[in-house]
Amino acid sequence: MGQMSAFWRLVGAGWVLIRADALIPRELDPVLPPPARLAARTLRLLSGPRAKLGRPGQRLAGALEGLGPAAIKMGQFLSTRADIFGTPFAEDLSRLKDRLPPFPLSQAREEIERNLGRPIETLFSQLDEPVAAASLAQAHPAWLLDGRKVAVKVLRPGIERQVAQDSAVLRLAADLAERLVPEARRLKPRDFVEVVIRALDLEMDLRFEAAGCAELGEVMAKDAFMTAPAVVWDGVGKRVLTLAWAEGQPLSDPEALALPGLDRKALAQNITRGFLAQALDHGLFHADLHEGNLFVAAPARVVAVDYGIIGRLGPGERKYLAEILYGFLNRDYPRVARIHFDAGYVPAHQDVDAFAQALRAVGEPVFGLDARDISMGRLLAQLFEITALFDMALRPELVLLQKTMVTVEGVARRIDPAHDIWSAADPVVRRWITRELSPAAKVRDFADDALKALRAMARLAEAPATVAVAAAPRPRPLAWFAAGAGVATLAFTAGALLFG
């Protein structure tokens, strides 16, 4: 897709939002500063008949639905933040999660047979009309020949081309933001957009999703917070995915939270702890945990579906994340500040004590308050001000983690309005700290580092011997010395850590 074509699609998206009064809706006028209010009213002169219909969330949902998968994904994210944007707005956007118009069953059958290379009847005894339709795919209930009920996910016809067009528009928008809005540069809009595009590209191959579901299923089985459906590998292709049927009721169903015997507090905690356990303990996590992808049953059982987006964290990111959360839990702001500097999240030329002071200014007012008394919108605004004040740049590798944390908290708050993400996180974070930062863990980490150093030194010691051809073998004192020194240092350090 060329730059000019992408430009006109971007202009077209803005026009659709303006026509629906969804860009700067009239309901915001009372809180806008005078210049912004004047600009909004000027744009509203171009609005169409739909601008007078419904609430802001309804108008925005209708506009986003026609703008393609990337816009719908944005709407799904906004719908999880009822605590920021209000419950009516979030509920109006929630239909973007799994209640979009489906494509015909006949097309789905053709896609399945073409991708699996076999007639439907050789795998399924029955394939029914779709029960959920999202931006990229839709899900059908079906029954295997042995009688097991399964869910068959099929990509929308032509979706790859649409995603490619959306990606070109996103790249252009990021490029314009970086060139024309200096304040946006530290947020690295180009890098952010590339993370989003990469995630969308991976979602276009359902074989990757099947592998992700199987891998995360093994991880989830180690805790009781949430589970994943089993993969039916005979029913997996590039554009088709077959999973065991997820028991329970989709959380996007308004009746789900009225299920008899449902423990809403425990359910919210399981979702928060399930996500954190995945990220901290295993370095991979379900990165699309909105209500449409969660099935619930009494008392607090959670089944997660749709593994198209999986986030991964390296050992360093996991360590920094755990220590930052642990520092906040203990209100140890100097420690949290030092970790931010050690991780490179804050430039080295900034003042660590001033940064700790800024963190305290944000954290202290919310500790001890009921979650219902905390304005997440105000809290996020304060944190954003801090990132600007201390030149903190966006970290692309943490985009999915940050986005998922916000989504998870939003979902948990809708289940239990009094949900306290800090209290829910406490046992998972403390478990990680106890396991990974104990003396025994330090010995283990040192041993790993020592072995790597020994291998490197041994390679250096042996390098001359590989140059000489047909030379007689000779002792290599440097290699022996390196090994002996490494073992002695390891033993000394282990003793010091274990026995003080």
C-alpha positions in Angstrom: 0.0 0.0 0.0 1.5 3.3 -1.1 2.0 6.4 1.1 -0.6 8.4 -0.7 -3.2 5.6 -0.4 -2.4 5.3 3.3 -2.7 9.0 3.7 -6.2 9.1 2.2 -7.2 6.1 4.4 -6.0 8.1 7.5 -8.0 11.1 6.3 -11.0 8.9 5.7 -10.8 7.5 9.3 -10.7 11.0 10.7 -13.7 11.9 8.5 -15.7 8.9 9.8 -15.0 9.9 13.4 -15.9 13.5 12.8 -19.1 12.6 11.0 -20.2 10.5 13.9 -19.2 13.1 16.5 -16.8 10.5 17.9 -13.5 12.3 17.6 -14.2 15.0 20.3 -17.8 14.3 21.3 -20.1 17.1 22.3 -20.4 15.5 25.8 -16.8 16.6 26.5 -17.5 20.3 25.9 -18.0 21.2 29.6 -14.5 19.9 30.6 -12.5 21.2 27.5 -10.4 24.3 27.7 -11.7 27.2 25.5 -9.4 26.7 22.5 -10.1 22.9 22.4 -13.9 23.6 22.8 -13.8 26.0 19.8 -11.9 23.5 17.7 -14.4 20.7 18.6 -17.4 22.9 17.8 -15.8 23.8 14.4 -15.3 20.1 13.5 -18.8 19.4 14.6 -20.2 21.6 11.8 -19.1 18.7 9.5 -20.9 16.0 11.4 -23.6 13.9 9.9 -27.0 12.5 10.9 -25.5 9.8 13.1 -23.8 12.4 15.3 -27.2 13.1 16.9 -27.9 9.5 17.7 -27.0 7.6 20.9 -24.3 8.0 23.5 -20.6 8.7 22.8 -19.7 5.0 23.2 -22.4 3.9 20.8 -21.3 6.5 18.2 -17.6 5.5 18.6 -18.3 1.8 18.4 -20.3 2.3 15.1 -17.5 4.3 13.6 -14.7 1.9 14.7 -16.5 -1.1 13.4 -16.3 0.3 9.9 -12.6 1.3 10.1 -11.1 -2.2 10.2 -9.3 -4.6 12.6 -6.8 -2.1 14.1 -9.5 0.4 15.0 -11.6 -2.4 16.5 -8.7 -3.5 18.6 -8.4 0.0 20.0 -12.1 0.0 20.8 -11.7 -3.3 22.6 -9.0 -1.9 24.8 -11.0 1.2 25.7 -14.0 -0.9 26.6 -12.0 -2.5 29.5 -11.6 0.8 31.3 -15.0 1.6 32.8 -13.1 3.1 35.8 -11.6 5.8 33.5 -14.2 6.4 30.8 -17.4 5.4 32.7 -19.5 2.3 32.6 -22.0 3.3 29.9 -19.1 4.2 27.5 -17.3 0.9 28.2 -20.5 -1.2 27.8 -21.3 0.6 24.5 -17.9 -0.4 23.2 -18.0 -4.0 24.5 -19.9 -5.3 21.5 -16.7 -4.8 19.5 -15.2 -7.8 21.4 -17.3 -10.6 20.0 -20.6 -9.3 18.6 -19.6 -8.1 15.2 -21.5 -9.1 12.0 -20.4 -12.7 11.1 -19.7 -14.0 7.6 -21.8 -16.9 6.2 -21.5 -20.5 7.4 -21.0 -21.7 3.8 -17.8 -19.5 3.5 -16.5 -20.9 6.8 -17.0 -24.4 5.6 -15.0 -23.6 2.4 -12.2 -22.0 4.4 -12.0 -25.0 6.7 -11.9 -27.6 3.9 -9.3 -25.6 1.9 -7.0 -25.1 4.9 -7.3 -28.6 6.4 -7.2 -30.3 2.9 -10.0 -32.6 3.8 -13.9 -32.7 3.7 -15.6 -31.3 6.8 -17.3 -34.7 7.4 -14.0 -36.5 8.0 -13.4 -34.5 11.1 -16.7 -33.0 12.3 -20.0 -34.7 12.7 -21.7 -31.2 13.0 -20.6 -27.6 12.4 -23.1 -24.9 13.6 -23.6 -21.2 12.9 -21.1 -18.8 14.6 -21.6 -17.9 18.2 -19.0 -15.1 18.3 -17.6 -12.8 15.6 -14.6 -10.5 16.3 -12.5 -8.3 14.1 -10.2 -11.0 12.7 -12.2 -14.2 13.0 -15.3 -15.9 14.2 -16.0 -19.0 16.3 -18.3 -21.9 15.5 -19.5 -24.7 17.8 -18.8 -28.1 16.3 -18.7 -31.8 17.3 -15.9 -34.2 16.5 -16.6 -37.7 15.2 -16.1 -39.1 18.8 -18.8 -36.8 20.2 -16.5 -34.2 21.8 -17.7 -30.6 21.5 -15.2 -28.1 20.1 -14.8 -24.5 19.0 -13.6 -23.9 15.5 -12.1 -20.5 14.8 -12.0 -19.3 11.2 -10.3 -16.2 9.9 -12.4 -13.7 8.0 -12.0 -14.0 4.2 -9.7 -11.3 2.9 -8.6 -10.2 6.4 -4.9 -10.3 5.5 -5.3 -7.6 2.9 -7.3 -5.5 5.3 -4.7 -5.8 8.1 -1.9 -4.9 5.6 -3.8 -1.7 4.7 -4.4 -0.9 8.4 -0.7 -1.4 9.1 0.3 1.1 6.4 -2.1 3.6 7.9 -0.7 3.0 11.4 2.8 3.5 10.2 1.9 6.7 8.5 0.1 8.0 11.6 3.1 7.2 13.8 5.4 8.9 11.3 3.3 12.1 11.3 3.1 12.1 15.1 6.9 11.7 15.4 7.6 14.5 12.8 4.9 17.0 13.8 4.5 16.5 17.5 7.8 16.8 19.3 6.3 15.9 22.7 5.3 12.5 21.2 8.8 11.5 20.2 9.9 10.2 23.6 6.9 7.8 23.3 8.5 6.3 20.2 5.2 6.0 18.2 7.0 4.2 15.3 8.3 1.5 17.6 5.0 1.2 19.4 3.2 0.8 16.0 5.6 -1.9 15.0 4.8 -3.9 18.1 1.1 -3.6 17.3 1.6 -4.6 13.7 3.8 -7.6 14.6 1.1 -8.8 17.0 -1.5 -8.5 14.2 0.7 -10.3 11.8 1.1 -13.2 14.2 -2.6 -13.4 14.6 -3.0 -14.0 10.9 -1.5 -17.5 11.3 -3.7 -19.7 13.6 -1.0 -22.4 13.8 1.0 -19.9 15.9 -2.1 -19.4 18.1 -2.5 -23.2 18.5 1.2 -23.5 19.7 0.7 -20.5 22.0 -2.4 -22.0 23.5 -0.6 -25.3 24.2 2.4 -23.6 25.7 0.4 -21.3 27.9 -1.9 -24.2 28.9 1.1 -25.9 30.4 2.0 -22.8 32.3 -1.5 -22.2 33.6 -1.7 -25.8 34.8 1.0 -25.0 37.4 -1.4 -22.6 39.2 -5.1 -22.7 39.7 -5.9 -19.2 38.6 -7.0 -19.9 35.1 -6.9 -22.6 32.5 -6.6 -23.0 28.7 -8.6 -25.3 26.4 -6.9 -28.3 24.8 -5.8 -28.0 21.2 -7.2 -30.5 18.6 -4.2 -30.6 16.3 -6.1 -32.5 13.5 -8.2 -29.4 13.1 -5.4 -26.8 12.9 -4.4 -24.9 9.8 -3.1 -21.5 8.9 -6.6 -20.0 8.8 -8.4 -22.6 11.0 -8.0 -23.5 14.7 -9.9 -26.1 16.7 -10.0 -26.2 20.5 -11.9 -28.0 23.1 -15.1 -26.2 24.0 -14.6 -23.7 26.8 -17.0 -24.5 29.6 -18.7 -21.6 31.4 -20.2 -18.3 30.3 -18.4 -15.6 28.4 -17.6 -12.7 30.6 -18.8 -10.3 27.9 -22.4 -11.7 28.5 -24.1 -9.2 30.9 -25.7 -12.2 32.7 -22.3 -13.8 33.5 -21.8 -12.0 36.7 -25.2 -13.0 37.9 -24.3 -16.8 37.8 -25.5 -18.6 41.0 -22.7 -19.1 43.5 -20.2 -16.8 41.7 -17.6 -15.3 44.0 -16.9 -12.0 42.3 -14.0 -11.0 44.6 -12.2 -14.3 44.1 -12.9 -14.3 40.3 -11.3 -10.8 40.0 -8.3 -11.9 42.0 -7.8 -15.1 39.9 -7.7 -13.0 36.7 -5.1 -10.6 38.1 -3.0 -13.3 39.8 -3.2 -15.5 36.7 -1.8 -12.8 34.5 1.0 -11.9 37.0 2.0 -15.5 37.6 2.3 -16.1 33.9 4.4 -13.0 33.3 6.6 -13.2 36.4 7.1 -16.9 36.9 7.3 -18.0 33.3 8.0 -15.0 31.1 5.1 -15.4 28.8 1.5 -14.2 29.2 -1.9 -14.0 27.5 -1.8 -10.5 26.1 -5.5 -10.1 25.1 -7.4 -10.7 28.3 -10.6 -8.7 27.6 -14.0 -10.0 28.6 -14.7 -11.6 25.2 -11.8 -13.9 25.7 -12.7 -15.1 29.3 -15.2 -17.7 30.2 -16.3 -18.0 33.9 -18.1 -20.5 36.1 -18.9 -20.6 39.8 -17.4 -20.2 42.2 -14.4 -18.5 40.5 -13.2 -20.6 37.6 -11.7 -18.8 34.6 -11.0 -20.3 31.1 -9.0 -18.0 28.7 -9.4 -18.3 25.0 -8.0 -16.6 21.9 -4.2 -16.9 22.1 -3.4 -14.8 19.0 -1.3 -12.3 21.1 1.2 -13.7 23.5 3.7 -11.5 25.4 7.1 -12.6 26.4 9.5 -11.1 28.9 13.2 -11.9 29.3 14.8 -12.7 32.8 15.9 -9.0 33.2 12.4 -7.6 32.5 10.8 -10.1 34.8 13.3 -9.2 37.6 12.7 -5.5 37.2 8.9 -5.9 37.0 8.8 -8.0 40.2 11.1 -5.6 42.1 9.2 -2.5 41.0 5.9 -4.1 42.1 7.5 -5.3 45.4 8.8 -1.9 46.1 5.4 -0.3 45.6 3.8 -2.9 47.8 6.2 -2.0 50.5 6.0 1.7 49.7 9.8 1.7 49.3 10.0 4.5 46.7 13.8 4.9 46.8 14.1 1.2 45.8 11.6 1.6 43.0 13.4 4.6 41.7 16.8 2.8 41.8 15.3 -0.1 39.9 14.0 2.2 37.2 17.5 3.7 36.8 19.2 0.2 36.8 16.8 -1.0 34.1 17.5 2.1 32.0 13.9 3.2 32.1 15.0 6.6 33.3 18.0 8.3 31.7 21.1 8.2 33.9 21.5 12.0 34.0 18.3 12.4 36.0 18.2 12.7 39.8 17.3 9.4 41.4 16.1 11.1 44.6 13.9 13.5 42.8 12.4 10.6 40.9 11.7 8.7 44.1 10.0 11.8 45.4 7.8 12.0 42.3 6.8 8.3 42.7 5.9 9.0 46.4 3.7 11.9 45.3 1.7 9.5 43.1 1.7 6.4 45.3 1.0 7.7 48.8 -2.4 9.3 48.1 -3.9 6.0 46.9 -2.6 3.6 49.6 -5.2 2.7 52.1 -8.1 3.9 50.0 -10.9 1.7 48.8 -10.4 1.0 45.1 -13.7 2.7 44.4 -12.3 6.0 45.7 -9.3 6.0 43.4 -9.5 7.8 40.1 -7.5 5.7 37.6 -7.8 8.5 35.1 -6.2 10.9 37.5 -3.5 8.4 38.5 -2.6 7.7 34.9 -2.4 11.4 34.1 0.0 11.9 37.0 2.2 9.0 35.9 2.3 10.3 32.4 3.4 13.7 33.7 6.2 12.0 35.5 7.4 10.2 32.4 7.6 13.5 30.6 9.3 15.3 33.5 12.1 12.7 33.7 12.5 12.0 29.9 11.3 8.4 30.2 11.0 6.9 26.7 8.5 4.3 25.7 10.0 0.7 26.0 8.6 -1.2 23.0 9.4 -4.6 24.6 7.1 -3.6 27.5 4.2 -2.3 25.4 2.2 -5.6 25.5 2.9 -6.0 29.2 1.7 -2.4 30.0 -1.3 -2.7 27.8 -2.3 -6.1 29.3 -1.9 -4.8 32.9 -4.3 -2.0 32.1 -6.7 -4.3 30.5 -6.6 -6.9 33.3 -7.2 -4.3 35.9 -10.1 -2.9 34.0 -11.7 -6.3 33.6 -11.1 -7.1 37.3 -12.7 -3.8 38.3 -15.8 -4.5 36.3 -16.2 -7.8 38.1 -15.5 -6.4 41.5 -15.6 -2.6 41.7 -13.6 -2.7 45.0 -10.8 -4.8 43.4 -7.4 -3.7 44.7 -4.8 -4.7 42.2 -2.0 -4.3 44.7 -3.6 -6.7 47.3 -4.3 -9.2 44.5 -0.7 -9.0 43.2 0.9 -9.2 46.7 1.1 -13.1 47.1 2.3 -13.6 43.5 5.0 -10.9 43.7 6.2 -12.0 47.2 6.4 -15.7 46.0 8.6 -14.6 43.1 10.8 -12.4 45.4 11.2 -15.2 47.9 12.2 -17.7 45.2 14.3 -15.6 42.9 16.1 -13.3 45.4 16.9 -15.7 48.2 20.5 -16.6 49.0 20.1 -20.0 47.2 18.8 -18.2 44.1 21.8 -15.8 44.2 24.2 -18.8 44.4 22.4 -20.3 41.4 22.6 -17.1 39.4 26.3 -16.8 40.3 26.9 -20.3 39.3 25.3 -19.7 35.9 27.4 -16.6 35.4 30.6 -18.4 36.5 30.0 -21.3 34.1 29.5 -18.8 31.2 32.7 -17.1 32.1 34.6 -20.4 32.4 33.4 -21.4 28.9 34.5 -18.1 27.5 37.9 -18.3 29.1 38.3 -21.9 28.0 37.5 -20.9 24.4 40.1 -18.2 24.6 42.7 -20.6 26.1 42.1 -23.1 23.3 42.1 -20.6 20.5 45.9 -20.9 19.7 45.7 -24.7 19.6 43.1 -24.6 16.8 45.5 -22.5 14.7 48.4 -24.9 14.7 47.9 -27.8 12.3 49.3 -31.2 13.3 50.8 -29.8 16.4 51.3 -32.3 19.3 48.8 -32.0 22.1 50.2 -30.0 25.0 48.8 -29.1 28.5 46.9 -25.8 28.6 47.7 -24.2 32.0 45.5 -21.2 31.3 42.4 -23.3 30.9 43.2 -25.3 34.1 43.9 -22.1 36.0 40.6 -20.6 34.8 38.7 -23.6 35.9 40.4 -23.8 39.3 39.9 -20.1 39.9 36.2 -20.3 38.9 35.5 -23.2 41.2 37.3 -21.6 44.1 35.4 -18.3 43.6 32.1 -20.0 43.3 32.7 -22.0 46.5 33.7 -18.9 48.4 30.8 -16.8 47.2 28.3 -19.6 47.9 29.6 -19.9 51.5 29.4 -16.1 52.0 25.8 -15.9 50.8 24.6 -19.0 52.7 26.4 -18.5 56.0 26.9 -14.7 56.1 
